[in-house]
Structure formats: C-alpha cells, structure tokens
C-alpha cells in the first residue's frame, strides 16, 4: 500500500475520502438472502457445501406447503427449493442438518410427521430433482424426534440420533434399503440423555457423539463412543466443576489431528460454555471459555457443531452474547480465538443456528440464522 504525496484537495472533497476510508475497512460480512418466500422460514439446522459453490439446508416452517422445505443457495444468495414438506407423509418441522449422500441424493430428518401417523418424524431421501421418499419412519420404540448431524458409512448406511421416544433418545443405523437398527438406547443415567447427533471415524468405523444432559447428578451431559465392535463407552462426563463446562449443544467434529472438537453451552471457568477438544481416549482440554455476560464480545451459549475449513481453521457460532447479545460468528486459528461478526438483529440476522459451511474456492464461510429483524424469518449470510 503506497501513500501518495499529491495534494488531493483540488480533486476530491473530504466526504469522498471518508467514503473511501470506510470502504477500505468494510466488513467482509454480507447478508445474502432473507427467508420467507417459497423456501419457508426459521431454519434450525446448518448449511452443508457440495464443494461446487452450492450450499444446502432446510427450513422449519412456511413455504408453498407451509411446512418448510429443503433448499439450495449459491454464492450470490440465489435460493432454489428442492422439495417442500407436506407436514404429514414426508414429515414436518425439519430440525436436522442435511446430509449429502455418496449416491448423489440428499438426506434429512423431520422432528414429527410421517405417513403412518406415529408423528415421530422421518428420515427422508430426496433426489436432486426433488422426488422424496421416506427411508425410515420413526416410532415410539426406535426413537422420536431425530435431529442433529448424520453421517454415512462406506456401504451407504446412515447413522444418526433421536432425542426421545420410549427412552431418552437412540443412536440408530439405517441401511440404503431402509432396514433400521437401534445401536444404543439412552437410559438417561450415566450413559446420557438427549444425544446431539453423531460423527464417524472413517479409519476405524467408530461413532462419536455427545448428549445434552444426563451422565451424573449435575445433568452435565457426556461424550461417548460406539466402537466398530459395537461397544458403547463414555469418554467424558461434564459437571458443574468441569473447566470445559457442561451440557454439550452440538455434535463433534473429527480433526485431521485425530482429536474431536465440540462445544458446551454453559459453565466452565467463565460461565458461558466452552470450545473444547477431546482425544478418542477421553483426554479433554479447553480451547476457549465463553463469558456469561450479555455484552461480552466473544459471545455465549455456543451452538452448532464447529467446522474446519480446508486450511485447518475452525469456525463456529454462539446463540447469545456478542456486541448486541444476539449471537456471534467466531474463528479459532493457530491457537487464537477471534469473533468475526456480532449479529445485530435489525437489518441483520440473529440467533445463528447449526454449523457453517466453508467454501474452499473463495475462502469464505456461509451460514444461516434462525431469526432476523424485522422479518423474523432468518437469513443466509457470508463472511
């Protein structure tokens, strides 16, 4: 950057110089789309990238059929509806993240609805052309209310979790032909309660996840594993005195270093939860403690699975806190934590939901918020 010694006073007025200075320091944050049209509103999951400039998610309600939709959005903010939920046969109230299947189809879950009236939700397979089929309808016996992150094994089997039913949630596997196996039924005791979704180690086939509560008298939640041999194991139980906080609010991300990364929504040394990593043997360490004060810039109540970009930078969101107490987008890079954006509500989104989606081509990250002002419908944003 070179500073000119030329006298600009005869060419440019001071207001122009002010505009140029403001542009030079403009935030890379941009609001791309406001929900509320045919794609519905109130998304409760995150976005996932196909690596070709398109991102996918689902809305909770609204749209052409009034029960939300599976949608795609490109880097310019152009939204396309892939499938609109009908509220009964193909489910209602999508609350999980979208999974891009190895077969080219989309997979998502709904919190309720279903063709046979169990009203426990469905696992839905949707073709790129928008043709939907119910791969599995959940019942009271195998779990109600599927939500959170799903993963797919090399044979096409999909793994995920439910948060209710006849017990305190389940960990399930659904084959490509719809055959369903309950891998673990949560008792609400030492094994946890209300699982948050699941991730998979491709090297061993082991599954890892968190539960929001349960585990002990503090109801602090757990980190668990289910090995390739089917053995269920608790790796860590959170408590009121835990430096990592308590009550995990999202699933885990497996880093290239073999560590698992996650968040708690409260507690820790500052009261506002933490960003942590844990080994597959259960050794846990805190990367950042969030401060439980509304006006603290780093946010509080982290929510949504933290996600790595191609360069090993970790991104995540908080539902509360920040400059306006409406949530933040943060980055953890080379051991340093930084808030990238405080959501402001008016003319902006608020209450960011779910994981963000890094775009390798541009280096930007894309995400969604559940709410916005004055529309109350949520937005798509880029940073």
Secondary structure, 3 states (H helix, E strand, C coil): CCCCCCCHHHCCCHHHHHHHHHHHCCCCCEEEEECCCCCCECCCCCCEECCCCEEEEECCEECCCCECEEEEEECCCCEEEEEECCCCCCCEEECCCCEECCCCCEEEEEEECCCCCCCCCEEEEECCCCCEEEEEECCCCCCEEEEEEEEECCCCCEEEEEEECCCCCEEEEECCCCCEEEEEECCCCCCCEEEEEEEECCCCCCEEEEEEECCCCCCCCEEEEECCCCCEEEEEECCCCCCCCEEECCCCEECCCCCEEEEEEEECCCEEEEEEEECCCCCEEEEEEEECCCCCCCCEEECCCCEECCCCCEEEEEEECCCCCCCEEEEEECCEEEEEEECCCECCEEEEEEEEEECCCCCCEEEEEEEEECCCCCEEEEC
